[in-house]
Amino acid sequence: MIPVDLSKATTDRINLPLYDSGQIEVYVRRLDKIHPVISGNKWFKLKYHLEAFRKSNSRGILTYGGAWSNHVLATAYAGRLFEIPSAAVIRGERPAVYSETLKQAVNYGMELVFVSRKQFAEKTGINPVSEAGNHYDDYYVIPEGGGGEAGIRGAAEILDLPEMGSYTHIAAAVGTGTMMQGLINAATAQQELMGFTVLKGLEDLKETFHPGRPKFNLFTQYHFGGYAKHNPSLLKFMNEFYRQTGIPTDFVYTAKLFFAIHELISKNYFPVSSKILIVHSGGLQGNNSLMKGTLIF
Ligand SMILES: *Cc1c(COP(=O)(O)O)cnc(C)c1O
């Protein structure tokens, strides 16, 4: 059983005057439409981890993330759906009021263990124990963001498209880089892969990728101040982009990606006749942390 509806992941051409003036074609792979909770790249990154879990003798699944993590929520949902006990180590002390993401994760039956940011950064040293005294030694560990070989393998399937070879550029947001590594592995030698980091200080991340066949560029100047940081111009862009295309974006990942692409187009980065595929990696639930009325969608 797969929980998502991949037939909803359309690839839509979008038409804007900016694209016409650059004489390029822009397509969006709408992974945001496959599921309201396990949206975007999260199912792709989870599927082979769940398969590995089933083959193991583990009692449950344990993962890591922040208070607004799309990955933590997707893991909780998968746990509920497949009746797998789930737990997550959350970055930062236990808040007085849970984020919407954490509330929902707990509703799906996930157990949460809060650790300090410092401790979280040294993940290997954590031996998580819940407030109820539960241990997770016999849980299958899914790395933060659904990373690792299993996550990369699943992410490569995002590009299982009949017309894949016709794109000159493939662009996506980069958090842990798991999805991007999968896309790189799936691309052809003629294509240019473009990753846009959404965290500050990831300039060295480029060295951790295995570039393989395609040309690969990492753009590190479009994070808007850091992870989940935003400013009025980004929010204005999101509303305007939605008005023009009907495509909702999230302020943590995909808004920064589309913003960056628009800026690169206006700087004539793309040669005439480029055909760009932008991966809309979902994550719209993160917008729940914005004040109501900020966005028109
Ligand atoms: C998790 C996520 C990403 C980042 O994926 P990585 O594999 O960690 O780089 C990108 N976009 C959205 C919407 C996400 O939720």
The ligand as an SDF file (V2000), in Angstrom:
LIG
                    3D

 15 15  0  0  0  0  0  0  0  0999 V2000
   12.3640   18.4100    3.5160 C   0  0  0  0  0  0  0  0  0  0  0  0
   12.1270   19.3670    2.4170 C   0  0  0  0  0  0  0  0  0  0  0  0
   13.1570   19.7440    1.5120 C   0  0  0  0  0  0  0  0  0  0  0  0
   14.5950   19.3630    1.6910 C   0  0  0  0  0  0  0  0  0  0  0  0
   14.9090   18.0630    1.3420 O   0  0  0  0  0  0  0  0  0  0  0  0
   16.3690   17.5010    1.6540 P   0  0  0  0  0  0  0  0  0  0  0  0
   16.3500   16.1560    1.0900 O   0  0  0  0  0  0  0  0  0  0  0  0
   16.4910   17.4790    3.1750 O   0  0  0  0  0  0  0  0  0  0  0  0
   17.3700   18.4070    1.0810 O   0  0  0  0  0  0  0  0  0  0  0  0
   12.8230   20.5680    0.4530 C   0  0  0  0  0  0  0  0  0  0  0  0
   11.5660   21.0410    0.3120 N   0  0  0  0  0  0  0  0  0  0  0  0
   10.5750   20.7330    1.1830 C   0  0  0  0  0  0  0  0  0  0  0  0
    9.2470   21.3270    0.9760 C   0  0  0  0  0  0  0  0  0  0  0  0
   10.8250   19.8930    2.2610 C   0  0  0  0  0  0  0  0  0  0  0  0
    9.8360   19.6210    3.1220 O   0  0  0  0  0  0  0  0  0  0  0  0
  1  2  1  0
  2  3  1  0
  2 14  2  0
  3  4  1  0
  3 10  2  0
  4  5  1  0
  5  6  1  0
  6  7  2  0
  6  8  1  0
  6  9  1  0
 10 11  1  0
 11 12  2  0
 12 13  1  0
 12 14  1  0
 14 15  1  0
M  END
$$$$
